Amino acid sequence: MGTTERTDRRTGTRGLLSLVTAALLTLAGGAAFLSGTAPAAADPIEKCTATTGAVVAVDFGPFGGKVERGCDATPTNGYDLLHEAGFTTEGTQHDGPAFICRLGFGSFDSGTKYPTPDKEDCVLTPQATAYWSYWTASPGQDTWTYSAYGAMDRKPKAGDVDAWVFGGTDVGGTTGRPAFTPDQVRASGGGDTDPTVPTVPAGHVDVAAAAKWLTGRLSDGERVVGDSGTPDHFLTAEAAFALAAANGKGPGLDKVTAFLAKNTDAYAYPAGKTGAPDAGAAARLALLAEATEGDPHAFGGHDLVGDLVKHLCQAGPSSGTPTPGCTAKGDFPNAGYAEGQSLALLAVARAGTTPPPAAVTRLTQLQCPQGGFTSILIGPGENCDPDPATTGLAVLALGKAGGQDAVVAKARTYLKKAQRSDGGFPGYTDSPTASPFATAYAAQALRTLGDTARADAAVSWLSRQQLPDGGFGFDEGATDAAVYPTVPAVLAGRGTSLATLTTKKPEPTQPPTTPTTPTKPPTIPPGEGPDLRKGVAYLTRGTNLLQGAYYSAGGGTGRADFGLTIDGAYALAATGLDNNKLRGIVDFLDKRGKDGAGRTVDDWTSVGTKYAAGGSIGKTALLAEAVGRDPRALGGHDLIAALAKAVCTAPSKAPDRRCAAKGNYTYAPAVFAQSLGVMAQLRAGEKDAAQEPLAYLKSLQQSSGAWPSIIPSTGDSDVDSTAMAAMTLDLAGDAASRAAVDKALAWIATRQLPDGGFPGAAGDSVNSAALAVQGLSLDSAKYSAQISRARKFLASQQNGDGGFNIAKEGQRGSDLRASTQAVGGATGISFARLTRDLSGTTAQPTPTPPSSTGAPTIITPGETGTGRSGGGRLASTGVQAGALAISAALLVLGGWVVTATARKRRTTVGGHR
């Protein structure tokens, strides 16, 4: 219950939600991929229509060509769409064919793939200003969206159109868009038609059963209790809405309302009784008061509505004088997401107070070109990825506020197009399944707008998702009920909404049904954090940890993802729950074991070559230090000497991208990479040799206390990188470093989201929450509350198989990269001080590569496979790497790359680690 039940809502990926490192194609191994892919027999363009197939367009303008397009009548993913449409691709020598470096087309220049080798050798990741960027558009959408997925992970739908453009774009894809519109390259134009209303059997939500299930979640009949045994005010307020809708005024609802009134300070005023309220919390309490015939101006000793208006943000960070809790002018204080902004606006409007114009304008700024609303409080020009749940709630708020007919009409059109033929609504863009949470809010909005038939179809879908115990799960086909999705489903089933809910005259739209037989109480998981034993079991299962030694890069090539493999080793070392499996990984690396493609860890670190990657070398050396191996003799290399040799003496000149500055490590274009190198040197006792790299790392800290993700800095502030830098400086131990750590931790704490998570490249990110726990644990006494909430957030993202989702928002299912970070991060142990004794463990056999092209990754039915995502994505390559500016980091760190992406809730994200 508690946080575990509230944090799995996917509200629209977040544009840059991103999430799985691209799978590689099955090739002959070695460097065979350099030959690229043979052109496929493309489907005639006429085969693709508004309802069949997908089109892809590639702009060869920079190379003297024109826009070429092709069709795939049965697309499986964006990567295959390219090839089935007649294009050829070539990957990088380091990352394989999935990292698209060149593109060609048979009718242009005899099929020559561009850029040609004299311009780009495609050995390493292309520079961020000269690469193939990836763009998408859905049916009816005539503006391009920077891809939220790598090509291998995007699943095009009928009528979609993709585009590839050579050049570059900034973080979030706000520049460098295609020069042509989606409609100009669609097979048959971009006609905009009103979708048919779904024809589905009539269905009704069993409101009484749902209310009974919710009542059973209340402790002492007054509060929802979280995993740690403390009250969860958020879910208690949510439950109150459902009880008001289901049962009307009564002793049960009165008791819950009285509890919330008594705890208003603790829930809605984190800055103190006279400070700015948390917009979402204050709004929920105000809406509850309004719905139950109370006074939102006098609830729990506060004028909730007055405080919301009083503390409205007057400016955002761009003003130069940012106010905590404000992303832009017009934000309600600490709104966090569009949800908080919408709830606050709705609460003010329902109270009869004229909403501040700036607050209304701010919400309208979150409307995307498609008409839907993004869940992220984005700024002008930032990537906008809508979702039905956020859109439904925004419609309710703007409809109540009034004066926004055009905006609401556009959102209504979006909701009509988003509805599936079975009546459900997807939780996020391109989701293959529908979401009870999204469907419930969309149904509320559609009924308010007068689209009764569509709302009824949505409720019919909800009725088929209701579980035997009366509750609803987060996902289509879920087997476990949760409070958060059950509440809006009750309101939708009752035919009301947060804009109209009242206990004055309870008039259910259908007769109450007979309560179901009570089910057995759910098993409450022990502790406040995730189940580490289940997490370790997921990380070490045979289909994930191949031959007990490494994680696959995917795609059946047999190539190991060495960066991800070391991430897994860190997680096992932190928990100590399977030291034999940990030794298997360490032995594999130490003995230079070969993967299915005949590669060793040396091919990843490039140690001893001109491409030596300081971050990768540091990461490998740090693992040796953590488990008691000699980093000066691991795998036959002195990694500490190699690190010293990799320290840059001066910035390199373009086109050489080895060094960003003096003190930077070679090919270490991210704070993560720099931190790993410094940690390894300091742990090896090389304090003098680490001084310049340490000084450079310190110089990157911003006045706020944060660190950027990318080197050289692009000005972004990143939770993940800040936590990593803080762990590094904590190891340094000097007074200046300690002061920098204190400042960093204070900044991290301010970034915590209401649900306990932290923003990352993927949105409300598992990676970011885990790293925040590690960082804040450097001062666990001071930040114990934040650590506890973050651990509960991580627990909420753990799946039944023991693995973890990438983010609260995003594709559901366990992801290896997110799981390694979550398992290790939840312990709170700093990478800089991680130690695990392998004495008494059993030596593991070193695997040998198969004689074939590589051992395929075997997935058994019901398993999610070995997702390699981390949140963001470098879409141009087909490899998800949240910000294209970090392209080099993907190469250097492999599995452990820092991302700086447009702020999306979710998707994603954050970042490859």
HURA-V862645 format. One record per residue. RES is the residue in three letters. PSI is psi in whole degrees, -180 to 180 (NA if undefined). NEAR is the number of other ideal C-beta (glycine too) atoms within 12 Angstrom. Layout:
BEGIN
[[RES	PSI	NEAR] [RES	PSI	NEAR]]
END
This chain:
BEGIN
[[MET	-171	42] [GLY	-139	40] [THR	-35	44] [THR	-34	42] [GLU	-13	44] [ARG	-11	43] [THR	26	49] [ASP	28	43] [ARG	129	51] [ARG	109	52] [THR	61	55] [GLY	94	60] [THR	143	61] [ARG	118	60] [GLY	87	57] [LEU	37	63] [LEU	100	62] [SER	156	67] [LEU	6	63] [VAL	134	51] [THR	141	55] [ALA	138	48] [ALA	147	39] [LEU	155	44] [LEU	154	40] [THR	115	28] [LEU	-179	30] [ALA	-1	21] [GLY	177	29] [GLY	-135	23] [ALA	19	23] [ALA	-25	24] [PHE	-18	35] [LEU	-20	26] [SER	-10	21] [GLY	-159	31] [THR	145	33] [ALA	146	20] [PRO	139	25] [ALA	163	23] [ALA	102	16] [ALA	146	31] [ASP	142	28] [PRO	144	20] [ILE	-27	26] [GLU	-18	15] [LYS	-20	24] [CYS	128	38] [THR	-172	25] [ALA	-17	27] [THR	1	22] [THR	131	25] [GLY	178	35] [ALA	152	47] [VAL	143	50] [VAL	139	52] [ALA	137	43] [VAL	128	46] [ASP	107	36] [PHE	16	29] [GLY	-45	20] [PRO	-14	26] [PHE	19	28] [GLY	10	13] [GLY	-159	23] [LYS	-176	19] [VAL	121	28] [GLU	143	35] [ARG	159	37] [GLY	171	43] [CYS	145	39] [ASP	112	38] [ALA	-21	28] [THR	68	20] [PRO	142	35] [THR	-41	22] [ASN	172	35] [GLY	-30	48] [TYR	-48	45] [ASP	-32	35] [LEU	-44	44] [LEU	-50	49] [HIS	-39	37] [GLU	-22	34] [ALA	1	44] [GLY	6	33] [PHE	156	45] [THR	151	35] [THR	165	47] [GLU	138	43] [GLY	-169	45] [THR	155	38] [GLN	-32	30] [HIS	-39	42] [ASP	-9	51] [GLY	-179	53] [PRO	-22	46] [ALA	-22	48] [PHE	92	48] [ILE	119	50] [CYS	-34	45] [ARG	152	42] [LEU	142	52] [GLY	165	36] [PHE	135	35] [GLY	-39	24] [SER	-5	20] [PHE	118	27] [ASP	46	19] [SER	28	13] [GLY	10	24] [THR	134	24] [LYS	135	37] [TYR	150	40] [PRO	152	26] [THR	162	20] [PRO	-27	17] [ASP	-16	10] [LYS	-32	20] [GLU	119	30] [ASP	-12	22] [CYS	31	38] [VAL	-50	25] [LEU	179	35] [THR	133	44] [PRO	154	42] [GLN	155	30] [ALA	-13	33] [THR	-1	23] [ALA	80	29] [TYR	172	42] [TRP	111	53] [SER	154	48] [TYR	130	54] [TRP	152	43] [THR	159	47] [ALA	137	40] [SER	168	39] [PRO	134	35] [GLY	-7	32] [GLN	123	34] [ASP	26	24] [THR	150	26] [TRP	146	40] [THR	129	47] [TYR	129	49] [SER	130	60] [ALA	-9	58] [TYR	156	52] [GLY	161	50] [ALA	-35	50] [MET	-17	44] [ASP	-17	48] [ARG	136	43] [LYS	94	31] [PRO	145	42] [LYS	169	36] [ALA	129	26] [GLY	-5	35] [ASP	159	42] [VAL	134	50] [ASP	157	52] [ALA	145	49] [TRP	129	49] [VAL	135	38] [PHE	137	38] [GLY	-109	29] [GLY	165	27] [THR	165	37] [ASP	177	27] [VAL	125	43] [GLY	-6	43] [GLY	38	43] [THR	-9	26] [THR	171	23] [GLY	21	32] [ARG	161	30] [PRO	147	38] [ALA	-9	19] [PHE	160	26] [THR	160	22] [PRO	-40	38] [ASP	-26	27] [GLN	-18	21] [VAL	1	37] [ARG	156	36] [ALA	-38	35] [SER	39	22] [GLY	174	21] [GLY	42	25] [GLY	141	18] [ASP	105	23] [THR	154	15] [ASP	117	16] [PRO	151	24] [THR	141	17] [VAL	132	21] [PRO	138	31] [THR	106	14] [VAL	158	24] [PRO	150	15] [ALA	144	17] [GLY	150	28] [HIS	139	29] [VAL	132	49] [ASP	87	36] [VAL	-41	44] [ALA	-41	29] [ALA	-40	35] [ALA	-43	49] [ALA	-38	42] [LYS	-40	31] [TRP	-44	43] [LEU	-42	44] [THR	-35	36] [GLY	-16	29] [ARG	-9	43] [LEU	130	31] [SER	130	25] [ASP	21	16] [GLY	14	25] [GLU	-16	28] [ARG	149	35] [VAL	135	42] [VAL	135	28] [GLY	179	36] [ASP	-31	36] [SER	-1	26] [GLY	2	18] [THR	155	25] [PRO	140	29] [ASP	95	42] [HIS	-37	40] [PHE	-54	44] [LEU	-27	43] [THR	-44	48] [ALA	-40	49] [GLU	-46	47] [ALA	-35	52] [ALA	-39	51] [PHE	-45	50] [ALA	-40	50] [LEU	-36	48] [ALA	-41	41] [ALA	-39	45] [ALA	-43	43] [ASN	-12	31] [GLY	-164	28] [LYS	138	24] [GLY	173	20] [PRO	-38	15] [GLY	-48	29] [LEU	-39	37] [ASP	-39	24] [LYS	-42	25] [VAL	-44	41] [THR	-41	39] [ALA	-38	25] [PHE	-45	32] [LEU	-40	45] [ALA	-40	33] [LYS	-27	21] [ASN	24	28] [THR	-42	36] [ASP	-47	27] [ALA	-35	27] [TYR	-48	37] [ALA	-8	47] [TYR	68	31] [PRO	-23	30] [ALA	7	21] [GLY	165	14] [LYS	-32	17] [THR	1	14] [GLY	180	21] [ALA	136	32] [PRO	166	46] [ASP	117	42] [ALA	-46	50] [GLY	-42	43] [ALA	-49	47] [ALA	-39	49] [ALA	-42	49] [ARG	-43	44] [LEU	-39	53] [ALA	-43	47] [LEU	-37	47] [LEU	-43	48] [ALA	-44	38] [GLU	-36	37] [ALA	-24	38] [THR	23	36] [GLU	25	21] [GLY	-171	32] [ASP	110	23] [PRO	-12	39] [HIS	-5	26] [ALA	69	19] [PHE	123	41] [GLY	27	35] [GLY	16	20] [HIS	149	35] [ASP	89	30] [LEU	-47	48] [VAL	-44	39] [GLY	-40	22] [ASP	-37	42] [LEU	-46	47] [VAL	-41	34] [LYS	-39	24] [HIS	19	34] [LEU	136	37] [CYS	132	36] [GLN	-15	23] [ALA	163	21] [GLY	-172	26] [PRO	-30	26] [SER	-15	18] [SER	-16	15] [GLY	-16	9] [THR	67	13] [PRO	149	21] [THR	132	26] [PRO	136	25] [GLY	7	35] [CYS	125	33] [THR	-19	37] [ALA	165	34] [LYS	135	27] [GLY	-10	32] [ASP	141	43] [PHE	149	53] [PRO	130	37] [ASN	32	39] [ALA	-36	43] [GLY	-55	40] [TYR	175	46] [ALA	-30	53] [GLU	-48	52] [GLY	-39	45] [GLN	-43	51] [SER	-46	54] [LEU	-43	49] [ALA	-43	56] [LEU	-42	52] [LEU	-42	48] [ALA	-43	50] [VAL	-45	40] [ALA	-40	36] [ARG	-26	34] [ALA	-4	34] [GLY	6	16] [THR	137	28] [THR	120	17] [PRO	140	37] [PRO	129	28] [PRO	-37	20] [ALA	-34	24] [ALA	-39	43] [VAL	-46	34] [THR	-41	24] [ARG	-42	41] [LEU	-39	51] [THR	-25	33] [GLN	-13	32] [LEU	4	49] [GLN	130	35] [CYS	165	38] [PRO	-30	26] [GLN	-13	36] [GLY	-24	35] [GLY	173	49] [PHE	140	51] [THR	150	54] [SER	-12	56] [ILE	142	50] [LEU	76	43] [ILE	163	39] [GLY	175	27] [PRO	132	18] [GLY	-6	18] [GLU	157	32] [ASN	133	51] [CYS	115	45] [ASP	108	57] [PRO	164	50] [ASP	153	56] [PRO	-37	52] [ALA	-50	52] [THR	-40	55] [THR	-44	53] [GLY	-44	55] [LEU	-39	50] [ALA	-38	55] [VAL	-43	50] [LEU	-43	46] [ALA	-47	48] [LEU	-34	42] [GLY	-39	37] [LYS	-37	37] [ALA	-36	36] [GLY	164	18] [GLY	11	18] [GLN	45	30] [ASP	-43	16] [ALA	-41	14] [VAL	-45	30] [VAL	-39	36] [ALA	-40	20] [LYS	-39	29] [ALA	-37	46] [ARG	-43	38] [THR	-41	31] [TYR	-45	43] [LEU	-39	47] [LYS	-43	36] [LYS	-30	33] [ALA	-22	49] [GLN	134	40] [ARG	167	33] [SER	-19	20] [ASP	3	24] [GLY	-17	37] [GLY	169	40] [PHE	138	53] [PRO	152	41] [GLY	-23	53] [TYR	167	51] [THR	131	55] [ASP	10	39] [SER	133	38] [PRO	-10	23] [THR	163	28] [ALA	164	43] [SER	127	50] [PRO	-41	50] [PHE	-51	54] [ALA	-42	52] [THR	-38	54] [ALA	-45	54] [TYR	-37	52] [ALA	-40	56] [ALA	-41	53] [GLN	-45	49] [ALA	-45	49] [LEU	-38	42] [ARG	-39	35] [THR	-36	36] [LEU	-5	31] [GLY	4	15] [ASP	67	30] [THR	-41	17] [ALA	-40	23] [ARG	-41	42] [ALA	-40	42] [ASP	-38	31] [ALA	-38	38] [ALA	-43	50] [VAL	-37	45] [SER	-43	33] [TRP	-43	42] [LEU	-39	47] [SER	-31	35] [ARG	-8	27] [GLN	-8	42] [GLN	134	36] [LEU	161	31] [PRO	-30	20] [ASP	-3	30] [GLY	-19	37] [GLY	-180	42] [PHE	146	50] [GLY	176	35] [PHE	-31	44] [ASP	160	36] [GLU	130	30] [GLY	10	19] [ALA	154	30] [THR	-10	18] [ASP	128	28] [ALA	154	37] [ALA	152	40] [VAL	-47	50] [TYR	-49	48] [PRO	-23	47] [THR	-36	52] [VAL	-55	50] [PRO	-27	48] [ALA	-37	55] [VAL	-45	50] [LEU	-44	51] [ALA	-41	57] [GLY	-31	46] [ARG	-9	44] [GLY	20	30] [THR	-172	38] [SER	173	39] [LEU	-19	48] [ALA	-20	35] [THR	-6	31] [LEU	131	42] [THR	150	27] [THR	3	30] [LYS	-55	16] [LYS	80	12] [PRO	114	26] [GLU	83	17] [PRO	143	24] [THR	-12	23] [GLN	154	20] [PRO	145	12] [PRO	146	24] [THR	168	21] [THR	131	12] [PRO	145	21] [THR	165	21] [THR	133	12] [PRO	139	14] [THR	168	19] [LYS	143	9] [PRO	145	13] [PRO	154	22] [THR	122	11] [ILE	123	20] [PRO	141	28] [PRO	150	15] [GLY	176	21] [GLU	-15	32] [GLY	-173	39] [PRO	165	46] [ASP	100	35] [LEU	-32	36] [ARG	-43	23] [LYS	-37	29] [GLY	-44	44] [VAL	-39	37] [ALA	-39	28] [TYR	-44	43] [LEU	-28	48] [THR	1	40] [ARG	151	30] [GLY	-31	23] [THR	-12	29] [ASN	-59	44] [LEU	90	39] [LEU	132	38] [GLN	22	33] [GLY	21	32] [ALA	-31	41] [TYR	161	48] [TYR	142	45] [SER	150	43] [ALA	-6	50] [GLY	172	45] [GLY	2	41] [GLY	13	31] [THR	-16	38] [GLY	-4	37] [ARG	137	52] [ALA	148	46] [ASP	95	54] [PHE	-37	47] [GLY	-46	50] [LEU	-37	45] [THR	-42	50] [ILE	-35	50] [ASP	-44	49] [GLY	-39	53] [ALA	-41	50] [TYR	-44	47] [ALA	-44	53] [LEU	-38	44] [ALA	-38	41] [ALA	-37	40] [THR	-34	35] [GLY	21	28] [LEU	-10	26] [ASP	75	33] [ASN	-26	27] [ASN	-43	23] [LYS	-36	37] [LEU	-44	42] [ARG	-36	35] [GLY	-41	36] [ILE	-47	50] [VAL	-44	42] [ASP	-42	33] [PHE	-45	41] [LEU	-43	44] [ASP	-35	34] [LYS	11	25] [ARG	47	29] [GLY	151	33] [LYS	142	32] [ASP	-172	39] [GLY	-15	38] [ALA	8	38] [GLY	15	28] [ARG	151	36] [THR	176	34] [VAL	-24	42] [ASP	-33	32] [ASP	-20	34] [TRP	-44	42] [THR	-24	47] [SER	28	34] [VAL	138	37] [GLY	3	21] [THR	174	24] [LYS	-9	16] [TYR	19	31] [ALA	126	35] [ALA	110	50] [GLY	-42	52] [GLY	-43	52] [SER	-40	51] [ILE	-44	51] [GLY	-40	54] [LYS	-41	51] [THR	-43	53] [ALA	-39	47] [LEU	-38	46] [LEU	-44	51] [ALA	-44	41] [GLU	-37	37] [ALA	-31	39] [VAL	11	36] [GLY	14	23] [ARG	162	32] [ASP	111	20] [PRO	-11	39] [ARG	1	24] [ALA	23	17] [LEU	125	39] [GLY	25	35] [GLY	12	18] [HIS	146	31] [ASP	92	24] [LEU	-29	44] [ILE	-42	35] [ALA	-37	24] [ALA	-37	38] [LEU	-44	47] [ALA	-38	32] [LYS	-24	24] [ALA	-2	45] [VAL	125	38] [CYS	139	31] [THR	-15	19] [ALA	159	17] [PRO	143	20] [SER	159	21] [LYS	141	10] [ALA	143	12] [PRO	7	15] [ASP	123	18] [ARG	22	34] [ARG	-43	34] [CYS	126	31] [ALA	-29	38] [ALA	170	27] [LYS	134	18] [GLY	-18	32] [ASN	151	43] [TYR	154	53] [THR	139	45] [TYR	47	45] [ALA	75	52] [PRO	30	49] [ALA	152	58] [VAL	-35	57] [PHE	-49	57] [ALA	-45	53] [GLN	-43	57] [SER	-42	56] [LEU	-42	56] [GLY	-45	55] [VAL	-45	51] [MET	-48	48] [ALA	-42	50] [GLN	-44	44] [LEU	-41	38] [ARG	-24	36] [ALA	2	34] [GLY	10	15] [GLU	61	30] [LYS	-42	19] [ASP	-45	15] [ALA	-25	25] [ALA	-4	40] [GLN	-48	22] [GLU	-46	30] [PRO	-38	48] [LEU	-43	37] [ALA	-40	25] [TYR	-40	37] [LEU	-43	51] [LYS	-37	32] [SER	-18	25] [LEU	-10	46] [GLN	135	35] [GLN	165	26] [SER	-26	16] [SER	-17	24] [GLY	-12	28] [ALA	164	37] [TRP	151	47] [PRO	173	38] [SER	-34	53] [ILE	148	45] [ILE	125	48] [PRO	156	28] [SER	139	31] [THR	4	30] [GLY	-2	21] [ASP	162	42] [SER	127	36] [ASP	125	59] [VAL	-48	56] [ASP	-49	59] [SER	-36	54] [THR	-42	50] [ALA	-42	55] [MET	-43	55] [ALA	-39	55] [ALA	-42	48] [MET	-38	47] [THR	-48	47] [LEU	-30	43] [ASP	-36	33] [LEU	-35	35] [ALA	-46	31] [GLY	-8	19] [ASP	167	19] [ALA	-42	11] [ALA	-39	18] [SER	-41	31] [ARG	-39	20] [ALA	-40	20] [ALA	-37	36] [VAL	-45	39] [ASP	-43	25] [LYS	-39	28] [ALA	-45	47] [LEU	-38	39] [ALA	-39	26] [TRP	-44	33] [ILE	-44	45] [ALA	-34	35] [THR	-15	31] [ARG	-3	41] [GLN	136	37] [LEU	163	44] [PRO	-29	40] [ASP	3	45] [GLY	-14	43] [GLY	-176	51] [PHE	146	53] [PRO	137	56] [GLY	-170	62] [ALA	-30	66] [ALA	3	65] [GLY	-127	60] [ASP	88	56] [SER	136	64] [VAL	-45	65] [ASN	-49	65] [SER	-41	58] [ALA	-42	58] [ALA	-45	58] [LEU	-35	57] [ALA	-40	51] [VAL	-45	50] [GLN	-43	50] [GLY	-51	51] [LEU	-24	45] [SER	-10	38] [LEU	-22	40] [ASP	65	26] [SER	-29	22] [ALA	-41	12] [LYS	-35	17] [TYR	28	32] [SER	-38	19] [ALA	-44	21] [GLN	-38	34] [ILE	-44	38] [SER	-44	31] [ARG	-39	38] [ALA	-38	49] [ARG	-37	47] [LYS	-37	41] [PHE	-45	49] [LEU	-41	54] [ALA	-35	46] [SER	-20	44] [GLN	4	55] [GLN	134	41] [ASN	173	36] [GLY	-27	24] [ASP	0	29] [GLY	-19	30] [GLY	-180	42] [PHE	148	54] [ASN	160	56] [ILE	-40	67] [ALA	166	67] [LYS	-37	57] [GLU	142	61] [GLY	-177	61] [GLN	132	47] [ARG	152	39] [GLY	152	35] [SER	138	42] [ASP	130	51] [LEU	-45	53] [ARG	-47	60] [ALA	-36	63] [SER	-39	53] [THR	-43	51] [GLN	-40	57] [ALA	-44	56] [VAL	-49	51] [GLY	-42	47] [GLY	-34	50] [ALA	-24	44] [THR	-23	34] [GLY	6	37] [ILE	128	31] [SER	140	37] [PHE	-32	49] [ALA	-20	37] [ARG	12	25] [LEU	130	35] [THR	134	22] [ARG	122	35] [ASP	123	16] [LEU	12	30] [SER	138	10] [GLY	-2	11] [THR	165	23] [THR	132	16] [ALA	138	16] [GLN	144	28] [PRO	144	15] [THR	121	25] [PRO	152	28] [THR	147	19] [PRO	142	29] [PRO	160	20] [SER	-16	14] [SER	-167	17] [THR	-3	24] [GLY	145	34] [ALA	128	32] [PRO	152	24] [THR	123	35] [ILE	124	17] [ILE	124	21] [THR	155	13] [PRO	135	8] [GLY	-9	12] [GLU	157	23] [THR	-5	33] [GLY	-162	32] [THR	70	44] [GLY	137	50] [ARG	18	54] [SER	166	62] [GLY	3	65] [GLY	-76	70] [GLY	-179	69] [ARG	149	61] [LEU	91	57] [ALA	-28	55] [SER	-24	50] [THR	-9	50] [GLY	-3	52] [VAL	126	58] [GLN	121	59] [ALA	74	65] [GLY	-43	67] [ALA	129	56] [LEU	-20	53] [ALA	-15	47] [ILE	26	54] [SER	-43	49] [ALA	-31	50] [ALA	-33	55] [LEU	-38	57] [LEU	-47	48] [VAL	-44	51] [LEU	-10	56] [GLY	-103	50] [GLY	-10	54] [TRP	67	54] [VAL	144	62] [VAL	142	58] [THR	151	64] [ALA	102	50] [THR	169	63] [ALA	144	53] [ARG	105	54] [LYS	144	61] [ARG	-63	60] [ARG	-94	62] [THR	-66	61] [THR	-34	62] [VAL	NA	63] [GLY	131	66] [GLY	157	63] [HIS	136	64] [ARG	NA	64]]
END
